[in-house]
Amino acid sequence: MNYFTKDKPYNTLNEYYRKTYGHKIAKISLNANFTCPNKDGKKGYGGCIYCSKMGSGDFAGNKELPLDLQFKEVKEIISKKWPNAKYIAYLQANSNTYGDIAHLKEIYEKVLNIDSDIVGLDIATRADCINLDIASYLGKLNKTKKITVELGLQSASDETKKFINQMETNDEFIYAINLLRKENIDVVLHIINGLPNENKEDMLNTIKFINTLDIQGIKFHSLLILEHTKLGAMYKENPFNVLTLEDYVDIVVDQICLLRGDIIIHRLAADGVYSDLIEPKWTTKKMVVMNEIDKKLRNNKLYQGIKYEGF
């Protein structure tokens, strides 16, 4: 099914939600106080070099508060604008399948039972935190509420993965995706454009790799150089080139054109805490970024998948 709109010649998340649920869908980010195997020493320490102090969950809830209170505080605000909305709970910060199965069951079932208007659960995690038992359990949950797993691929380049201290391989992503898809779990991949040492060809190659995978969604991010990160310290010591707004728009437009036509685009631009942002400053104008991408696609009569070549 096509989820394009008149102004957006690609599969938009809002249109997908509208046609799938028949309601306005709002996502509420929650923080269940997970950690990460790339932080606690199982695989590494310190995490990926760009990872924020909040575990890339800067707009998730306050981990000091119970999950039901985190949810209800945000719902109270959203419901004033969309009184008939349904909700997807989003476990965002750190790796939310990193733990024993009993703990995961406790968290997920608690979240899904917070509110009768919750129609699904999105779980952000790492590929190396998915195993057969976890995938099987998520498959059971998926029979009653929609479960989606989000994985941070970032780049298809093994060299880049090593540089950013990701401590994962493409084989681990393929393995995790296959486990999840056997359980009919939708998979969303995150990618970052503008990583150090990558050029446009590298970023397009990431899309070509994604096109070979059985995934259902993608989130595009620009690299954010933040305070209190290894990347921020590296940039201050030895500044490197960062993408301009024009660079980013050009790259994302070409990536959308190359992207397989059935994949839902969940995000086109990144968010960061303004007070922590070092570069690029243009990322603070998220609506401008999105509008420039849409405008370039429309003006050039381009659309998602126009340059896709089936493999």
VEXMAR-731221 format. One line per 8 residues: number of its first residue (from 1); their letters; for each residue x, y, z of N, C-alpha, C. Coordinates in nm, 3 decimals, decimal comma, padded with zeros to 5 digits, m for minus. Example, Ala and Ser with C-alpha at 12.3 -4.5 7.8 and 13.67 -1.06 7.14 Angstrom:
! residues 2
1 = as = 01,319:m00,569:00,780:01,230:m00,450:00,780:01,320:m00,330:00,780; 01,285:m00,225:00,708:01,367:m00,106:00,714:01,290:00,003:00,787
***
This chain:
! residues 311
1 = mnyftkdk = 00,084:m00,119:00,000:00,000:00,000:00,000:00,088:00,125:00,000; 00,041:00,227:m00,068:00,114:00,353:m00,077:00,068:00,448:00,034; 00,165:00,508:00,103:00,135:00,603:00,211:00,189:00,742:00,178; 00,194:00,773:00,049:00,231:00,907:00,004:00,115:01,003:00,035; 00,147:01,131:00,040:00,043:01,234:00,045:00,068:01,333:m00,068; m00,023:01,427:m00,084:m00,010:01,525:m00,192:00,121:01,602:m00,182; 00,160:01,639:m00,060:00,278:01,723:m00,040:00,405:01,643:m00,008; 00,388:01,516:00,022:00,504:01,435:00,063:00,508:01,307:m00,021
9 = pyntlney = 00,595:01,305:m00,122:00,599:01,192:m00,215:00,681:01,074:m00,162; 00,643:01,030:m00,044:00,708:00,915:00,020:00,611:00,861:00,126; 00,640:00,743:00,175:00,553:00,679:00,274:00,570:00,747:00,409; 00,470:00,827:00,447:00,479:00,900:00,573:00,422:00,817:00,688; 00,477:00,839:00,805:00,430:00,765:00,923:00,288:00,804:00,959; 00,255:00,933:00,950:00,120:00,976:00,984:00,015:00,911:00,895; 00,045:00,903:00,766:m00,050:00,841:00,674:m00,060:00,691:00,700; 00,051:00,628:00,732:00,050:00,486:00,767:m00,037:00,462:00,890
17 = yrktyghk = m00,019:00,545:00,993:m00,100:00,531:01,114:m00,248:00,554:01,084; m00,277:00,656:01,004:m00,417:00,688:00,973:m00,486:00,572:00,905; m00,418:00,512:00,807:m00,480:00,403:00,732:m00,480:00,272:00,811; m00,386:00,256:00,903:m00,377:00,133:00,980:m00,473:00,132:01,099; m00,480:00,245:01,170:m00,557:00,249:01,294:m00,688:00,326:01,283; m00,699:00,415:01,185:m00,821:00,493:01,174:m00,834:00,600:01,280; m00,725:00,630:01,349:m00,723:00,730:01,456:m00,595:00,813:01,444; m00,598:00,929:01,508:m00,473:01,000:01,531:m00,391:00,917:01,630
25 = iakislna = m00,265:00,892:01,594:m00,176:00,816:01,682:m00,067:00,909:01,733; m00,048:00,908:01,864:00,059:00,985:01,927:00,154:00,889:01,997; 00,284:00,913:01,980:00,385:00,831:02,048:00,429:00,903:02,175; 00,436:00,828:02,284:00,480:00,883:02,411:00,608:00,811:02,453; 00,716:00,888:02,461:00,846:00,832:02,496:00,856:00,809:02,646; 00,907:00,692:02,682:00,921:00,654:02,822:01,065:00,610:02,849; 01,104:00,622:02,973:01,239:00,581:03,014:01,227:00,475:03,123; 01,260:00,351:03,088:01,249:00,239:03,182:01,381:00,210:03,253
33 = nftcpnkd = 01,476:00,301:03,240:01,603:00,292:03,313:01,685:00,168:03,275; 01,687:00,137:03,144:01,775:00,032:03,094:01,916:00,087:03,077; 02,012:m00,001:03,056:02,147:00,041:03,021:02,182:m00,019:02,885; 02,309:m00,044:02,859:02,353:m00,087:02,727:02,479:m00,172:02,741; 02,490:m00,280:02,664:02,610:m00,364:02,673:02,737:m00,296:02,624; 02,719:m00,182:02,557:02,832:m00,104:02,511:02,870:00,004:02,612; 02,804:00,000:02,727:02,834:00,095:02,834:02,878:00,026:02,963; 02,820:m00,091:02,990:02,844:m00,155:03,119:02,960:m00,254:03,119
41 = gkkgyggc = 03,028:m00,266:03,003:03,146:m00,351:02,996:03,125:m00,485:02,931; 02,999:m00,525:02,906:02,977:m00,653:02,841:03,041:m00,654:02,703; 03,026:m00,542:02,631:03,090:m00,528:02,501:03,189:m00,413:02,497; 03,164:m00,312:02,575:03,251:m00,196:02,576:03,210:m00,099:02,686; 03,279:00,011:02,690:03,251:00,115:02,789:03,229:00,248:02,717; 03,144:00,329:02,774:03,126:00,464:02,722:03,025:00,477:02,611; 02,985:00,367:02,549:02,886:00,371:02,442:02,942:00,424:02,311; 02,854:00,442:02,213:02,893:00,500:02,085:02,940:00,644:02,108
49 = iycskmgs = 03,030:00,691:02,024:03,095:00,820:02,052:02,998:00,938:02,047; 02,882:00,922:01,982:02,785:01,031:01,971:02,675:01,021:02,077; 02,672:00,911:02,153:02,559:00,884:02,241:02,553:00,987:02,353; 02,435:01,044:02,374:02,418:01,150:02,474:02,415:01,092:02,615; 02,421:01,179:02,712:02,420:01,135:02,852:02,288:01,069:02,889; 02,185:01,091:02,807:02,055:01,028:02,831:02,037:00,901:02,749; 02,146:00,850:02,692:02,136:00,726:02,616:02,054:00,742:02,490; 02,070:00,859:02,423:01,995:00,890:02,301:01,844:00,887:02,325
57 = gdfagnke = 01,806:00,915:02,448:01,665:00,927:02,482:01,640:01,061:02,549; 01,691:01,167:02,487:01,689:01,299:02,550:01,548:01,353:02,574; 01,452:01,302:02,499:01,315:01,349:02,516:01,225:01,239:02,569; 01,287:01,133:02,624:01,211:01,029:02,691:01,170:01,081:02,829; 01,099:00,999:02,903:01,051:01,042:03,033:01,162:01,046:03,138; 01,124:01,090:03,255:01,214:01,096:03,370:01,223:00,958:03,433; 01,341:00,896:03,426:01,355:00,759:03,475:01,330:00,746:03,624; 01,329:00,857:03,696:01,303:00,854:03,839:01,154:00,838:03,869
65 = lpldlqfk = 01,070:00,858:03,767:00,926:00,847:03,787:00,875:00,711:03,741; 00,769:00,659:03,802:00,709:00,534:03,754:00,662:00,549:03,610; 00,663:00,439:03,537:00,627:00,444:03,396:00,485:00,494:03,374; 00,392:00,455:03,460:00,254:00,500:03,441:00,242:00,651:03,460; 00,319:00,707:03,552:00,315:00,852:03,572:00,381:00,924:03,455; 00,492:00,871:03,404:00,556:00,929:03,285:00,454:00,937:03,171; 00,381:00,828:03,150:00,285:00,822:03,040:00,171:00,920:03,062; 00,114:00,919:03,181:m00,005:01,000:03,208:00,025:01,149:03,201
73 = evkeiisk = 00,144:01,189:03,240:00,180:01,331:03,233:00,178:01,381:03,089; 00,231:01,300:02,997:00,234:01,341:02,856:00,096:01,329:02,793; 00,025:01,222:02,827:m00,109:01,204:02,769:m00,201:01,320:02,806; m00,189:01,369:02,927:m00,274:01,479:02,971:m00,257:01,601:02,881; m00,134:01,624:02,836:m00,107:01,737:02,746:m00,159:01,708:02,606; m00,128:01,590:02,554:m00,165:01,554:02,417:m00,316:01,548:02,399; m00,385:01,495:02,499:m00,530:01,475:02,486:m00,607:01,606:02,473; m00,547:01,717:02,517:m00,613:01,846:02,501:m00,616:01,888:02,353
81 = kwpnakyi = m00,515:01,844:02,278:m00,509:01,877:02,135:m00,582:01,773:02,052; m00,564:01,645:02,088:m00,628:01,535:02,014:m00,705:01,447:02,113; m00,826:01,486:02,149:m00,900:01,413:02,252:m00,935:01,269:02,216; m00,934:01,237:02,088:m00,970:01,101:02,045:m00,849:01,018:02,001; m00,731:01,065:02,035:m00,609:00,996:01,992:m00,592:00,861:02,060; m00,524:00,773:01,991:m00,473:00,649:02,049:m00,321:00,665:02,063; m00,260:00,575:02,137:m00,120:00,597:02,174:m00,031:00,475:02,148; 00,093:00,506:02,112:00,198:00,405:02,108:00,300:00,444:02,214
89 = aylqansn = 00,326:00,354:02,306:00,429:00,377:02,407:00,565:00,346:02,344; 00,662:00,431:02,371:00,793:00,420:02,307:00,902:00,413:02,413; 00,959:00,295:02,432:01,074:00,279:02,520:01,197:00,321:02,441; 01,251:00,438:02,472:01,345:00,504:02,383:01,490:00,502:02,431; 01,515:00,530:02,558:01,652:00,551:02,604:01,727:00,420:02,623; 01,851:00,417:02,573:01,940:00,301:02,586:01,883:00,178:02,515; 01,917:00,057:02,564:01,884:m00,068:02,494:01,775:m00,141:02,570; 01,653:m00,133:02,519:01,535:m00,174:02,596:01,497:m00,321:02,582
97 = tygdiahl = 01,588:m00,403:02,528:01,572:m00,549:02,539:01,693:m00,608:02,610; 01,770:m00,524:02,676:01,893:m00,567:02,743:01,861:m00,602:02,889; 01,834:m00,730:02,912:01,800:m00,777:03,046:01,745:m00,917:03,038; 01,726:m00,977:03,154:01,671:m01,113:03,153:01,522:m01,106:03,116; 01,473:m01,218:03,066:01,338:m01,219:03,010:01,233:m01,186:03,113; 01,254:m01,225:03,240:01,156:m01,195:03,345:01,142:m01,044:03,365; 01,255:m00,974:03,364:01,251:m00,828:03,381:01,184:m00,761:03,261; 01,214:m00,810:03,140:01,153:m00,753:03,020:01,002:m00,771:03,023
105 = keiyekvl = 00,956:m00,890:03,063:00,812:m00,915:03,070:00,745:m00,819:03,167; 00,808:m00,799:03,281:00,752:m00,709:03,381:00,735:m00,568:03,325; 00,840:m00,519:03,256:00,835:m00,383:03,201:00,733:m00,372:03,090; 00,740:m00,462:02,991:00,653:m00,449:02,874:00,506:m00,462:02,912; 00,475:m00,559:02,997:00,334:m00,582:03,032:00,281:m00,468:03,118; 00,368:m00,412:03,201:00,329:m00,295:03,279:00,295:m00,179:03,186; 00,380:m00,156:03,086:00,357:m00,045:02,993:00,228:m00,066:02,913; 00,208:m00,185:02,861:00,092:m00,211:02,775:m00,039:m00,203:02,852
113 = nidsdivg = m00,032:m00,214:02,985:m00,154:m00,209:03,066:m00,173:m00,075:03,137; m00,091:00,023:03,105:m00,105:00,156:03,167:m00,237:00,220:03,131; m00,277:00,204:03,004:m00,392:00,280:02,954:m00,458:00,199:02,842; m00,591:00,198:02,841:m00,665:00,122:02,739:m00,650:00,181:02,600; m00,603:00,307:02,591:m00,584:00,369:02,460:m00,449:00,338:02,398; m00,366:00,261:02,465:m00,238:00,220:02,406:m00,262:00,107:02,306; m00,225:00,131:02,180:m00,247:00,031:02,075:m00,119:m00,042:02,036; m00,004:00,005:02,086:00,120:m00,060:02,048:00,237:m00,016:02,134
121 = ldiatrad = 00,346:m00,088:02,118:00,469:m00,061:02,192:00,586:m00,061:02,095; 00,661:00,050:02,091:00,785:00,059:02,014:00,902:00,044:02,110; 00,997:m00,040:02,073:01,109:m00,072:02,161:01,239:m00,041:02,090; 01,313:00,057:02,139:01,445:00,091:02,084:01,549:00,004:02,151; 01,638:m00,056:02,071:01,739:m00,144:02,128:01,853:m00,164:02,029; 01,943:m00,256:02,064:02,055:m00,294:01,977:02,028:m00,433:01,919; 02,087:m00,457:01,801:02,071:m00,588:01,738:02,127:m00,699:01,825; 02,237:m00,671:01,896:02,297:m00,777:01,977:02,224:m00,798:02,109
129 = cinldias = 02,112:m00,728:02,128:02,028:m00,750:02,246:01,897:m00,819:02,208; 01,896:m00,883:02,092:01,783:m00,964:02,048:01,829:m01,109:02,039; 01,755:m01,198:02,106:01,784:m01,340:02,093:01,653:m01,416:02,069; 01,662:m01,546:02,056:01,545:m01,628:02,021:01,435:m01,615:02,125; 01,471:m01,618:02,253:01,370:m01,610:02,359:01,299:m01,476:02,358; 01,375:m01,369:02,341:01,315:m01,235:02,339:01,224:m01,219:02,217; 01,272:m01,262:02,102:01,191:m01,251:01,980:01,062:m01,332:01,993; 01,071:m01,451:02,051:00,953:m01,536:02,068:00,852:m01,471:02,162
137 = ylgklnkt = 00,901:m01,412:02,270:00,811:m01,344:02,364:00,745:m01,222:02,299; 00,823:m01,144:02,225:00,766:m01,028:02,156:00,660:m01,072:02,055; 00,682:m01,188:01,993:00,584:m01,242:01,899:00,451:m01,271:01,966; 00,456:m01,319:02,089:00,332:m01,345:02,163:00,260:m01,215:02,196; 00,336:m01,115:02,240:00,274:m00,985:02,268:00,212:m00,925:02,142; 00,278:m00,948:02,030:00,236:m00,888:01,903:00,101:m00,940:01,855; 00,055:m01,047:01,913:m00,076:m01,101:01,873:m00,191:m01,022:01,932; m00,163:m00,940:02,034:m00,269:m00,860:02,095:m00,246:m00,709:02,080
145 = kkitvelg = m00,121:m00,666:02,084:m00,085:m00,526:02,064:00,032:m00,518:01,967; 00,033:m00,414:01,882:00,137:m00,401:01,780:00,272:m00,373:01,845; 00,368:m00,461:01,819:00,504:m00,444:01,870:00,597:m00,409:01,754; 00,675:m00,304:01,772:00,775:m00,262:01,674:00,909:m00,250:01,744; 01,013:m00,299:01,679:01,149:m00,290:01,735:01,231:m00,197:01,649; 01,299:m00,101:01,712:01,384:m00,005:01,643:01,531:m00,035:01,674; 01,610:m00,047:01,568:01,751:m00,081:01,581:01,838:00,028:01,520; 01,945:00,065:01,589:02,033:00,171:01,541:02,142:00,119:01,450
153 = lqsasdet = 02,111:00,102:01,323:02,212:00,058:01,226:02,319:00,166:01,207; 02,277:00,290:01,188:02,360:00,409:01,169:02,433:00,409:01,036; 02,510:00,305:01,007:02,584:00,297:00,880:02,601:00,150:00,844; 02,609:00,122:00,713:02,636:m00,015:00,669:02,786:m00,044:00,664; 02,868:00,057:00,691:03,013:00,041:00,681:03,070:m00,016:00,811; 03,136:m00,130:00,802:03,201:m00,188:00,920:03,311:m00,097:00,971; 03,379:m00,028:00,879:03,485:00,065:00,919:03,428:00,180:01,002; 03,312:00,232:00,958:03,248:00,338:01,035:03,202:00,288:01,170
161 = kkfinqme = 03,145:00,168:01,174:03,100:00,111:01,301:03,214:00,103:01,402; 03,331:00,065:01,356:03,446:00,058:01,445:03,485:00,196:01,494; 03,483:00,293:01,404:03,525:00,429:01,439:03,432:00,489:01,545; 03,303:00,465:01,531:03,208:00,524:01,626:03,189:00,437:01,751; 03,267:00,330:01,760:03,263:00,242:01,878:03,126:00,177:01,897; 03,064:00,140:01,786:02,930:00,082:01,792:02,932:m00,061:01,847; 03,040:m00,133:01,822:03,057:m00,268:01,874:02,948:m00,364:01,826; 02,903:m00,346:01,702:02,809:m00,437:01,639:02,852:m00,461:01,495
169 = tndefiya = 02,803:m00,568:01,436:02,834:m00,600:01,297:02,705:m00,609:01,216; 02,719:m00,601:01,085:02,602:m00,618:00,998:02,542:m00,757:01,013; 02,625:m00,857:01,037:02,573:m00,992:01,057:02,481:m01,000:01,178; 02,514:m00,924:01,283:02,427:m00,923:01,401:02,293:m00,858:01,368; 02,294:m00,756:01,284:02,169:m00,693:01,243:02,084:m00,790:01,160; 02,147:m00,857:01,066:02,074:m00,953:00,982:02,012:m01,062:01,068; 02,089:m01,113:01,163:02,040:m01,220:01,252:01,920:m01,171:01,334; 01,933:m01,053:01,394:01,825:m00,999:01,477:01,699:m00,973:01,395
177 = inllrken = 01,716:m00,915:01,278:01,601:m00,885:01,192:01,529:m01,014:01,153; 01,605:m01,117:01,118:01,543:m01,245:01,080:01,464:m01,306:01,196; 01,518:m01,298:01,317:01,446:m01,350:01,434:01,314:m01,275:01,454; 01,320:m01,144:01,444:01,201:m01,063:01,467:01,096:m01,081:01,358; 01,140:m01,091:01,234:01,046:m01,106:01,125:00,977:m01,243:01,125; 01,044:m01,344:01,179:00,978:m01,474:01,193:00,860:m01,465:01,288; 00,864:m01,367:01,376:00,753:m01,344:01,470:00,660:m01,234:01,424; 00,679:m01,189:01,298:00,595:m01,084:01,240:00,608:m00,950:01,312
185 = idvvlhii = 00,725:m00,927:01,372:00,753:m00,800:01,438:00,806:m00,702:01,334; 00,747:m00,583:01,327:00,799:m00,480:01,238:00,931:m00,427:01,292; 01,024:m00,400:01,201:01,157:m00,351:01,236:01,180:m00,215:01,171; 01,226:m00,120:01,250:01,261:00,014:01,203:01,410:00,035:01,226; 01,483:00,076:01,123:01,626:00,102:01,136:01,653:00,252:01,142; 01,747:00,290:01,229:01,794:00,428:01,236:01,925:00,440:01,158; 01,940:00,547:01,082:02,068:00,574:01,018:02,110:00,718:01,050; 02,241:00,742:01,048:02,295:00,876:01,073:02,373:00,921:00,951
193 = nglpnenk = 02,333:01,035:00,896:02,408:01,096:00,787:02,507:01,198:00,842; 02,628:01,197:00,784:02,729:01,293:00,826:02,827:01,240:00,928; 02,831:01,108:00,946:02,929:01,051:01,038:03,070:01,080:00,989; 03,165:01,101:01,080:03,303:01,134:01,039:03,358:01,030:00,942; 03,429:01,079:00,842:03,497:00,996:00,742:03,404:00,934:00,639; 03,274:00,960:00,645:03,184:00,907:00,544:03,156:01,013:00,438; 03,145:00,968:00,313:03,105:01,057:00,205:02,965:01,019:00,157; 02,915:01,089:00,058:02,779:01,065:00,011:02,762:00,922:m00,039
201 = edmlntik = 02,861:00,870:m00,107:02,852:00,733:m00,158:02,833:00,634:m00,044; 02,905:00,655:00,066:02,889:00,568:00,182:02,745:00,571:00,234; 02,688:00,691:00,238:02,552:00,706:00,291:02,449:00,643:00,197; 02,472:00,653:00,067:02,383:00,585:m00,028:02,400:00,433:m00,020; 02,521:00,388:00,006:02,544:00,244:00,021:02,470:00,188:00,142; 02,453:00,270:00,245:02,374:00,226:00,360:02,230:00,198:00,318; 02,174:00,283:00,232:02,038:00,259:00,182:02,033:00,133:00,096; 02,134:00,112:00,015:02,137:m00,009:m00,069:02,140:m00,134:00,018
209 = fintldiq = 02,214:m00,128:00,128:02,217:m00,241:00,220:02,080:m00,261:00,285; 02,018:m00,153:00,328:01,886:m00,160:00,391:01,784:m00,220:00,295; 01,794:m00,187:00,167:01,700:m00,240:00,068:01,703:m00,392:00,059; 01,810:m00,454:00,103:01,821:m00,601:00,098:01,761:m00,667:00,221; 01,721:m00,587:00,321:01,675:m00,641:00,448:01,522:m00,637:00,458; 01,466:m00,730:00,533:01,322:m00,735:00,553:01,285:m00,641:00,668; 01,290:m00,511:00,638:01,254:m00,411:00,739:01,137:m00,329:00,689; 01,066:m00,267:00,784:00,941:m00,199:00,749:00,948:m00,048:00,765
217 = gikfhsll = 01,051:00,002:00,835:01,058:00,145:00,857:01,200:00,194:00,869; 01,217:00,326:00,854:01,350:00,387:00,864:01,336:00,525:00,929; 01,438:00,562:01,007:01,450:00,696:01,062:01,581:00,756:01,014; 01,572:00,872:00,949:01,690:00,945:00,905:01,731:01,043:01,015; 01,858:01,047:01,046:01,911:01,142:01,143:02,033:01,212:01,083; 02,048:01,338:01,115:02,175:01,405:01,090:02,263:01,382:01,212; 02,393:01,378:01,191:02,485:01,365:01,303:02,470:01,487:01,394; 02,454:01,463:01,524:02,451:01,569:01,623:02,576:01,560:01,709
225 = ilehtklg = 02,653:01,665:01,711:02,772:01,671:01,795:02,732:01,741:01,924; 02,733:01,666:02,034:02,678:01,715:02,160:02,785:01,727:02,267; 02,760:01,817:02,359:02,842:01,824:02,480:02,828:01,693:02,558; 02,929:01,664:02,639:02,928:01,546:02,726:02,929:01,415:02,648; 02,983:01,418:02,524:03,000:01,296:02,446:03,145:01,287:02,399; 03,188:01,166:02,365:03,323:01,148:02,311:03,339:01,225:02,181; 03,233:01,224:02,100:03,239:01,294:01,971:03,255:01,444:01,993; 03,184:01,497:02,092:03,197:01,639:02,122:03,338:01,676:02,162
233 = amykenpf = 03,401:01,592:02,243:03,539:01,618:02,284:03,634:01,609:02,165; 03,610:01,511:02,076:03,693:01,496:01,957:03,680:01,619:01,867; 03,558:01,668:01,852:03,536:01,783:01,763:03,602:01,909:01,818; 03,596:01,928:01,948:03,658:02,046:02,008:03,811:02,042:01,993; 03,866:01,922:02,003:04,012:01,909:01,993:04,059:01,921:01,849; 03,981:01,865:01,757:04,023:01,866:01,617:03,898:01,874:01,528; 03,844:01,995:01,507:03,719:02,010:01,432:03,725:01,946:01,294; 03,617:01,878:01,258:03,608:01,815:01,127:03,487:01,874:01,055
241 = nvltledy = 03,481:01,850:00,925:03,371:01,904:00,845:03,238:01,841:00,886; 03,136:01,924:00,898:03,001:01,874:00,924:02,913:01,911:00,806; 02,806:01,837:00,786:02,716:01,864:00,674:02,649:01,999:00,691; 02,636:02,071:00,582:02,551:02,190:00,581:02,407:02,144:00,563; 02,315:02,237:00,581:02,174:02,205:00,556:02,155:02,160:00,412; 02,220:02,230:00,320:02,206:02,194:00,178:02,262:02,055:00,151; 02,376:02,021:00,214:02,432:01,887:00,199:02,333:01,782:00,246; 02,278:01,805:00,364:02,188:01,706:00,425:02,063:01,686:00,340
249 = vdivvdqi = 02,005:01,794:00,294:01,886:01,784:00,210:01,917:01,706:00,083; 02,029:01,737:00,019:02,069:01,669:m00,104:02,085:01,518:m00,081; 02,150:01,482:00,028:02,175:01,341:00,058:02,044:01,268:00,088; 01,960:01,325:00,172:01,835:01,258:00,210:01,742:01,242:00,090; 01,735:01,344:00,005:01,652:01,333:m00,115:01,700:01,216:m00,202; 01,830:01,205:m00,223:01,882:01,093:m00,302:01,859:00,959:m00,232; 01,868:00,957:m00,100:01,842:00,833:m00,026:01,696:00,791:m00,038; 01,604:00,887:m00,031:01,462:00,856:m00,046:01,434:00,801:m00,185
257 = cllrgdii = 01,494:00,860:m00,284:01,475:00,812:m00,422:01,527:00,670:m00,440; 01,630:00,637:m00,366:01,691:00,504:m00,377:01,620:00,402:m00,290; 01,547:00,446:m00,191:01,487:00,359:m00,090:01,373:00,275:m00,147; 01,370:00,150:m00,109:01,264:00,058:m00,150:01,126:00,117:m00,118; 01,033:00,098:m00,210:00,907:00,170:m00,204:00,809:00,130:m00,096; 00,832:00,017:m00,028:00,737:m00,028:00,074:00,776:00,017:00,215; 00,892:00,076:00,232:00,942:00,112:00,364:00,880:00,243:00,410; 00,834:00,247:00,536:00,773:00,366:00,593:00,882:00,457:00,650
265 = ihrlaadg = 00,875:00,585:00,616:00,971:00,682:00,668:00,916:00,742:00,797; 00,979:00,709:00,908:00,933:00,753:01,040:00,987:00,889:01,080; 01,102:00,927:01,025:01,163:01,054:01,065:01,260:01,099:00,956; 01,267:01,231:00,936:01,358:01,287:00,836:01,469:01,371:00,898; 01,453:01,408:01,024:01,551:01,497:01,086:01,566:01,463:01,233; 01,682:01,495:01,288:01,714:01,459:01,426:01,679:01,570:01,522; 01,657:01,529:01,647:01,636:01,623:01,757:01,752:01,612:01,855; 01,789:01,722:01,913:01,890:01,721:02,018:01,859:01,829:02,120
273 = vysdliep = 01,909:01,813:02,240:01,891:01,916:02,342:01,971:02,039:02,300; 01,901:02,151:02,282:01,965:02,271:02,227:02,086:02,315:02,310; 02,074:02,309:02,441:02,183:02,356:02,528:02,308:02,270:02,517; 02,292:02,146:02,467:02,406:02,054:02,453:02,462:02,052:02,310; 02,392:02,115:02,217:02,430:02,104:02,076:02,553:02,191:02,045; 02,656:02,126:01,989:02,775:02,198:01,943:02,759:02,230:01,794; 02,733:02,129:01,715:02,710:02,142:01,571:02,627:02,021:01,525; 02,560:02,035:01,409:02,535:02,154:01,326:02,419:02,235:01,383
281 = kwttkkmv = 02,434:02,366:01,383:02,334:02,453:01,442:02,202:02,451:01,364; 02,208:02,423:01,234:02,086:02,424:01,154:01,987:02,315:01,196; 02,034:02,215:01,271:01,945:02,106:01,311:01,839:02,152:01,411; 01,857:02,270:01,468:01,756:02,321:01,562:01,629:02,363:01,489; 01,638:02,381:01,358:01,521:02,424:01,279:01,465:02,301:01,206; 01,408:02,211:01,284:01,365:02,081:01,230:01,261:02,096:01,119; 01,164:02,184:01,137:01,060:02,201:01,036:01,118:02,257:00,906; 01,217:02,344:00,916:01,283:02,396:00,797:01,350:02,282:00,721
289 = vmneidkk = 01,420:02,196:00,794:01,489:02,082:00,731:01,388:01,995:00,657; 01,280:01,960:00,724:01,179:01,873:00,663:01,115:01,940:00,541; 01,085:02,068:00,555:01,022:02,139:00,443:01,114:02,148:00,321; 01,243:02,167:00,344:01,338:02,175:00,234:01,349:02,041:00,161; 01,344:01,933:00,235:01,347:01,799:00,173:01,222:01,779:00,087; 01,106:01,809:00,146:00,980:01,793:00,072:00,979:01,880:m00,054; 01,026:02,004:m00,040:01,024:02,097:m00,153:01,114:02,048:m00,266; 01,231:01,998:m00,232:01,322:01,951:m00,338:01,265:01,830:m00,410
297 = lrnnklyq = 01,201:01,742:m00,337:01,137:01,626:m00,400:01,027:01,671:m00,496; 00,940:01,758:m00,448:00,828:01,804:m00,532:00,875:01,882:m00,653; 00,967:01,975:m00,632:01,012:02,062:m00,742:01,080:01,983:m00,853; 01,141:01,872:m00,817:01,213:01,791:m00,916:01,135:01,667:m00,958; 01,006:01,661:m00,914:00,918:01,550:m00,950:00,982:01,415:m00,914; 01,038:01,411:m00,793:01,101:01,290:m00,741:01,012:01,226:m00,635; 01,031:01,099:m00,612:00,950:01,030:m00,511:01,026:00,906:m00,462; 00,979:00,853:m00,351:01,046:00,737:m00,292:01,048:00,620:m00,387
305 = gikyegf = 01,167:00,565:m00,408:01,182:00,445:m00,488:01,203:00,469:m00,636; 01,205:00,596:m00,680:01,218:00,622:m00,823:01,352:00,571:m00,877; 01,453:00,563:m00,790:01,583:00,514:m00,833:01,616:00,377:m00,775; 01,516:00,314:m00,712:01,539:00,181:m00,655:01,556:00,078:m00,765; 01,658:m00,002:m00,749:01,682:m00,113:m00,843:01,676:m00,241:m00,762; 01,576:m00,323:m00,787:01,560:m00,449:m00,712:01,681:m00,537:m00,724; 01,713:m00,598:m00,615:01,834:m00,682:m00,615:01,794:m00,828:m00,630
***
